[in-house]
C-alpha cells in the first residue's frame, strides 16, 4: 500500500547562482552559473515524498503566471495530486534567490508572492485530504495562522504531523505540543529554544526542551554529522553519510520528505531517520532544489537495500 501524504506549504521558482564564496554585506562576487529551477519548501517536500513512492496531495497557491504554469506541469510529472492548488489573481508565484559557494553552502532570500495568500479557506477546501492522510507535512513559508489551522484539523482527527520549522521562527509551546515529529536544523532549533546547538550535548538539551513542550519526537538535523534523535525511549545521533557536497539547497526538505515516507511506511524511527539522512545526502550531490531530489531506487541503491 502506498501511503497517502498531504503536504501544505510553499512553491517557488529558484534563481540559483554558483559563486566562489558567499558575499559579505557591500561585496560584489562574480558568479559562474545561473540556473532557474523549481523550489519552495512545501513543493520540495511534496516532490521528494512522491519520488520515494507515496501518493501525495499538495496544497499551495501559485500566481497566474508562466512560473505557476510550469510548477503545475512539474507536479503532474511527479504524479502529485494538484486538485487543491489554487491561483492568486493579485500576486505572482513565489520566488527565491540562492547563492551557492564552492563548498556547497548557500544563502537564500525567499519572496513569498502568492504563498502569502494561502489561507484558512484554502485549508477548509482541502479538509477531506488532511482528515484522511496517513501523515500531514508542514513548514513555515506560508502564513502562520494557516499553518496553525491545518495543525488543528489534523490534530482533531488524530493525523500524525511532521513540522519542518523553516524558515526559523518562534512557535508557541502549545503548537509544538501537537507535532508528532519536529525537524529543525541547528539554527531553527536555537530560534525555538534559545539554546545554541554546537554539539550532541547541546542538541540533546534543546531536543529535551522541545519534548517538554509536548512534541512526540524531535529530530535535529546537523548537516554532514547526521541527525540528533530525541524521543521517549532514545536520545542519540544518527550518523550522516559522507558525500561530495555540491549544493545544500533542499537538503532539509529532502530529509523531511524521507522521514515522512519512512514513518508512513512503518519503518522504526531510527531506521526512518537513517533513511532520511540518505535522502538528504544524495540531494546535496546535485545542483538545484527539485532537480536534485532522489527517487526511491536511488536511495535503496545508496543504502544497499
RODO-2510 file (C-alpha; in nm, 4 decimals, decimal comma):
residues 305
     n   res          X          Y          Z
     1     x     0,0000     0,0000     0,0000
     2     x     0,1306     0,3441    -0,0949
     3     x     0,0936     0,5869     0,1961
     4     x    -0,1282     0,8920     0,1479
     5     x     0,0585     1,2046     0,2499
     6     x    -0,0737     1,5594     0,2472
     7     x     0,1724     1,8462     0,2133
     8     x     0,0670     2,2041     0,2806
     9     x     0,3155     2,4783     0,2027
    10     x     0,5047     2,6977    -0,0374
    11     x     0,6014     2,6706    -0,4005
    12     x     0,8728     2,8889    -0,5553
    13     x     1,0849     2,9282    -0,8623
    14     x     1,4518     2,9363    -0,7569
    15     x     1,7185     3,1515    -0,9221
    16     x     2,0415     2,9772    -0,8223
    17     x     2,3837     3,1350    -0,8790
    18     x     2,7111     2,9494    -0,8263
    19     x     2,9727     3,1726    -0,6584
    20     x     3,3339     3,1150    -0,5430
    21     x     3,2381     3,2391    -0,1961
    22     x     2,9305     3,3821    -0,0296
    23     x     2,9365     3,7641    -0,0372
    24     x     2,9577     3,9774     0,2748
    25     x     2,7487     4,2974     0,3057
    26     x     2,8576     4,5505     0,0438
    27     x     3,0620     4,2996    -0,1551
    28     x     3,0103     4,2053    -0,5203
    29     x     3,1033     3,8487    -0,6124
    30     x     3,1189     3,7279    -0,9716
    31     x     2,9205     3,4107    -1,0248
    32     x     2,9940     3,1351    -1,2749
    33     x     2,6483     2,9864    -1,3394
    34     x     2,2811     3,0757    -1,3112
    35     x     2,0085     2,8131    -1,3184
    36     x     1,6336     2,8602    -1,2824
    37     x     1,4699     2,5601    -1,1172
    38     x     1,1509     2,4767    -0,9249
    39     x     1,1737     2,5022    -0,5459
    40     x     0,9927     2,6187    -0,2328
    41     x     0,9967     2,4143     0,0871
    42     x     0,6457     2,2764     0,0501
    43     x     0,6937     2,1864    -0,3139
    44     x     1,0349     2,0314    -0,2490
    45     x     0,8916     1,8113     0,0243
    46     x     0,5928     1,7109    -0,1875
    47     x     0,8186     1,6147    -0,4779
    48     x     1,0605     1,4287    -0,2507
    49     x     0,7819     1,2236    -0,0939
    50     x     0,6246     1,1460    -0,4326
    51     x     0,9557     1,0283    -0,5795
    52     x     1,0034     0,7956    -0,2844
    53     x     0,6749     0,6200    -0,3591
    54     x     0,3854     0,7905    -0,1811
    55     x     0,0540     0,9253    -0,3026
    56     x     0,0926     1,2986    -0,2411
    57     x    -0,1653     1,5761    -0,2408
    58     x    -0,0105     1,9216    -0,2357
    59     x    -0,1959     2,2297    -0,1110
    60     x    -0,0368     2,5578    -0,2193
    61     x    -0,1086     2,8839    -0,4012
    62     x     0,0517     2,9977    -0,7261
    63     x     0,0340     3,3121    -0,9349
    64     x    -0,1414     3,3441    -1,2704
    65     x     0,1924     3,3475    -1,4494
    66     x     0,4260     3,1264    -1,6515
    67     x     0,6076     3,0196    -1,3341
    68     x     0,2791     2,8904    -1,1945
    69     x     0,2008     2,7010    -1,5133
    70     x     0,5457     2,5406    -1,5123
    71     x     0,5086     2,4416    -1,1460
    72     x     0,1797     2,2653    -1,2140
    73     x     0,3329     2,0825    -1,5099
    74     x     0,6222     1,9686    -1,2905
    75     x     0,3895     1,8457    -1,0147
    76     x     0,1889     1,6445    -1,2673
    77     x     0,5097     1,4893    -1,3997
    78     x     0,5902     1,3664    -1,0488
    79     x     0,2410     1,2216    -1,0042
    80     x     0,1323     1,4728    -0,7394
    81     x    -0,2391     1,5420    -0,6907
    82     x    -0,2886     1,9103    -0,7802
    83     x    -0,6624     1,9238    -0,7096
    84     x    -0,6185     2,1706    -0,4239
    85     x    -0,3633     2,4050    -0,5776
    86     x    -0,5214     2,7488    -0,6128
    87     x    -0,4144     3,0562    -0,8127
    88     x    -0,3859     3,4142    -0,6928
    89     x    -0,5375     3,6916    -0,9029
    90     x    -0,3192     3,9504    -0,7270
    91     x     0,0265     3,8124    -0,6536
    92     x     0,2925     3,6407    -0,8662
    93     x     0,4233     3,2940    -0,7923
    94     x     0,6801     3,2790    -0,5130
    95     x     1,0465     3,3160    -0,5988
    96     x     1,3792     3,2591    -0,4226
    97     x     1,7284     3,3957    -0,4865
    98     x     2,0005     3,1498    -0,3868
    99     x     2,3804     3,1774    -0,3833
   100     x     2,5833     2,8546    -0,3581
   101     x     2,9577     2,8542    -0,2841
   102     x     3,2263     2,6023    -0,3797
   103     x     3,1720     2,4070    -0,0576
   104     x     2,8018     2,3626    -0,1348
   105     x     2,6865     2,6046     0,1354
   106     x     2,4148     2,8532     0,0451
   107     x     2,2312     3,1692     0,1416
   108     x     1,8723     3,2215     0,0346
   109     x     1,6201     3,5042     0,0072
   110     x     1,2591     3,3944    -0,0469
   111     x     0,9970     3,6338    -0,1887
   112     x     0,6609     3,4762    -0,0919
   113     x     0,4316     3,6185    -0,3609
   114     x     0,1183     3,4036    -0,3810
   115     x     0,2412     3,1854    -0,0926
   116     x     0,1495     3,4694     0,1432
   117     x    -0,2145     3,4334     0,0340
   118     x    -0,2542     3,0657     0,1244
   119     x    -0,5430     3,0937     0,3684
   120     x    -0,7589     2,9125     0,6203
   121     x    -1,0245     2,8960     0,3483
   122     x    -0,7792     2,7040     0,1293
   123     x    -0,7297     2,4538     0,4117
   124     x    -1,1055     2,4186     0,4555
   125     x    -1,1395     2,3383     0,0844
   126     x    -0,8814     2,0626     0,1253
   127     x    -1,0035     1,9481     0,4668
   128     x    -1,1001     1,5989     0,3483
   129     x    -0,7439     1,5430     0,2265
   130     x    -0,5966     1,6372     0,5651
   131     x    -0,8516     1,4294     0,7571
   132     x    -0,7780     1,1169     0,5519
   133     x    -0,3997     1,1445     0,5219
   134     x    -0,1589     0,8977     0,6785
   135     x     0,0705     1,1937     0,7545
   136     x     0,0468     1,5734     0,7227
   137     x     0,3679     1,7625     0,6388
   138     x     0,4056     2,1352     0,7092
   139     x     0,6678     2,4145     0,7007
   140     x     0,6652     2,7897     0,7706
   141     x     0,6852     2,9638     0,4310
   142     x     0,3094     3,0312     0,4323
   143     x     0,1067     3,2375     0,6845
   144     x     0,1300     3,1072     1,0398
   145     x    -0,2459     3,1251     1,1009
   146     x    -0,2929     2,8942     0,8017
   147     x    -0,0372     2,6524     0,9426
   148     x    -0,1981     2,6629     1,2866
   149     x    -0,5390     2,5881     1,1407
   150     x    -0,4043     2,2920     0,9431
   151     x    -0,2427     2,1614     1,2619
   152     x    -0,5726     2,1878     1,4473
   153     x    -0,7591     1,9961     1,1753
   154     x    -0,5011     1,7177     1,1691
   155     x    -0,4750     1,7040     1,5489
   156     x    -0,8520     1,6764     1,5933
   157     x    -0,8535     1,3796     1,3572
   158     x    -0,5508     1,2013     1,5010
   159     x    -0,3358     1,2537     1,1923
   160     x     0,0417     1,2438     1,2578
   161     x     0,2026     1,5823     1,1881
   162     x     0,5580     1,6392     1,0657
   163     x     0,6653     2,0006     1,1133
   164     x     0,9780     2,1315     0,9451
   165     x     1,0003     2,4719     1,1218
   166     x     1,1694     2,6563     0,8376
   167     x     1,2372     2,9350     0,7885
   168     x     1,3064     2,9611     1,1589
   169     x     1,0667     3,1478     1,3834
   170     x     0,9324     3,1295     1,7360
   171     x     0,6372     2,8947     1,7872
   172     x     0,4002     2,8703     2,0824
   173     x     0,4709     2,5734     2,3113
   174     x     0,1073     2,4625     2,2784
   175     x     0,1518     2,4422     1,8999
   176     x     0,4774     2,2474     1,9328
   177     x     0,2909     2,0066     2,1612
   178     x     0,0773     1,8923     1,8684
   179     x     0,3668     1,7773     1,6481
   180     x     0,4389     1,4086     1,6043
   181     x     0,7792     1,4868     1,4521
   182     x     0,9653     1,8195     1,4666
   183     x     1,2630     1,8508     1,2286
   184     x     1,4584     2,1753     1,2838
   185     x     1,8197     2,2334     1,1854
   186     x     2,0683     2,3862     1,4310
   187     x     1,9697     2,7469     1,3542
   188     x     1,5966     2,6784     1,3722
   189     x     1,6477     2,4889     1,6974
   190     x     1,8192     2,7908     1,8523
   191     x     1,5307     3,0155     1,7456
   192     x     1,2803     2,7755     1,9027
   193     x     1,4705     2,7157     2,2272
   194     x     1,7329     2,9921     2,2742
   195     x     1,9880     2,7103     2,3025
   196     x     2,2798     2,7311     2,0604
   197     x     2,3350     2,3889     1,9062
   198     x     2,7065     2,3213     1,8580
   199     x     2,7410     1,9541     1,9527
   200     x     2,5496     1,6461     2,0625
   201     x     2,5104     1,7666     2,4203
   202     x     2,3531     2,0993     2,3245
   203     x     2,1332     1,9275     2,0652
   204     x     2,0128     1,6865     2,3349
   205     x     1,9400     1,9751     2,5723
   206     x     1,7391     2,1615     2,3096
   207     x     1,5562     1,8486     2,1991
   208     x     1,4526     1,7622     2,5524
   209     x     1,3192     2,1147     2,5975
   210     x     1,1060     2,0756     2,2837
   211     x     0,9898     1,7359     2,4082
   212     x     0,8918     1,9121     2,7284
   213     x     0,6562     2,1297     2,5240
   214     x     0,4814     1,8112     2,4153
   215     x     0,6359     1,7185     2,0799
   216     x     0,6323     1,3399     2,0428
   217     x     0,9687     1,3186     1,8642
   218     x     1,2360     1,5762     1,7821
   219     x     1,4942     1,5223     1,5080
   220     x     1,7563     1,7982     1,4868
   221     x     1,9370     1,7879     1,1527
   222     x     2,3084     1,8638     1,1822
   223     x     2,4338     1,8621     0,8230
   224     x     2,7021     1,6083     0,7384
   225     x     2,7149     1,4951     1,1027
   226     x     2,3682     1,3420     1,0760
   227     x     2,0594     1,3959     1,2880
   228     x     2,0048     1,4027     1,6625
   229     x     1,7022     1,1905     1,7506
   230     x     1,5257     1,2677     2,0769
   231     x     1,2203     1,0585     2,1619
   232     x     1,0600     0,8957     2,4634
   233     x     1,2959     0,5980     2,4512
   234     x     1,6163     0,7244     2,2892
   235     x     1,8468     1,0218     2,2575
   236     x     2,1247     0,9625     2,0066
   237     x     2,2987     1,0952     1,6995
   238     x     2,2089     0,9004     1,3853
   239     x     2,5233     0,9476     1,1703
   240     x     2,5062     1,1076     0,8278
   241     x     2,6737     0,9865     0,5091
   242     x     2,9999     1,1151     0,3599
   243     x     2,9367     1,2526     0,0112
   244     x     3,0861     1,5271    -0,2067
   245     x     2,8568     1,8245    -0,1452
   246     x     2,7714     2,0363    -0,4483
   247     x     2,4652     2,2290    -0,3273
   248     x     2,2968     2,2100     0,0139
   249     x     1,9722     2,3620    -0,1186
   250     x     1,6714     2,1424    -0,0289
   251     x     1,8730     1,9080     0,1941
   252     x     1,6413     1,9786     0,4879
   253     x     1,3362     1,9348     0,2659
   254     x     1,4727     1,6045     0,1369
   255     x     1,5308     1,4898     0,4957
   256     x     1,1745     1,5790     0,5945
   257     x     1,0404     1,4069     0,2838
   258     x     1,2421     1,0954     0,3587
   259     x     1,1233     1,0919     0,7193
   260     x     0,7602     1,1346     0,6116
   261     x     0,7799     0,8459     0,3665
   262     x     0,9718     0,6178     0,6003
   263     x     0,7459     0,6698     0,9022
   264     x     0,4320     0,6383     0,6900
   265     x     0,5528     0,3022     0,5586
   266     x     0,6089     0,1733     0,9114
   267     x     0,9870     0,1924     0,9494
   268     x     1,1181     0,2040     1,3056
   269     x     1,2137     0,5582     1,3988
   270     x     1,5925     0,5059     1,3990
   271     x     1,5703     0,3370     1,0595
   272     x     1,3447     0,6155     0,9345
   273     x     1,6000     0,8795     1,0377
   274     x     1,8825     0,6848     0,8707
   275     x     1,6724     0,6619     0,5536
   276     x     1,6057     1,0373     0,5693
   277     x     1,9792     1,1026     0,6145
   278     x     2,0431     0,9076     0,2956
   279     x     1,7816     1,1043     0,1005
   280     x     1,9396     1,4303     0,2180
   281     x     2,2934     1,3109     0,1392
   282     x     2,2024     1,2229    -0,2185
   283     x     2,0306     1,5599    -0,2601
   284     x     2,3428     1,7648    -0,1826
   285     x     2,5393     1,5897    -0,4569
   286     x     2,3488     1,7781    -0,7298
   287     x     2,2665     2,1418    -0,8063
   288     x     1,9207     2,2885    -0,7562
   289     x     1,6278     2,2059    -0,5313
   290     x     1,3803     1,9725    -0,7006
   291     x     1,6204     1,8508    -0,9749
   292     x     1,8438     1,7085    -0,7004
   293     x     1,5750     1,5121    -0,5132
   294     x     1,6372     1,1369    -0,5487
   295     x     1,3987     0,8585    -0,6427
   296     x     1,3337     0,5580    -0,4197
   297     x     1,5528     0,3241    -0,6263
   298     x     1,8473     0,5653    -0,5946
   299     x     1,8111     0,5745    -0,2157
   300     x     1,7803     0,1985    -0,1892
   301     x     2,0859     0,1514    -0,4096
   302     x     2,2807     0,4010    -0,1974
   303     x     2,1834     0,2131     0,1201
   304     x     2,2379    -0,1279    -0,0383
   305     x     1,8837    -0,2486     0,0295
***
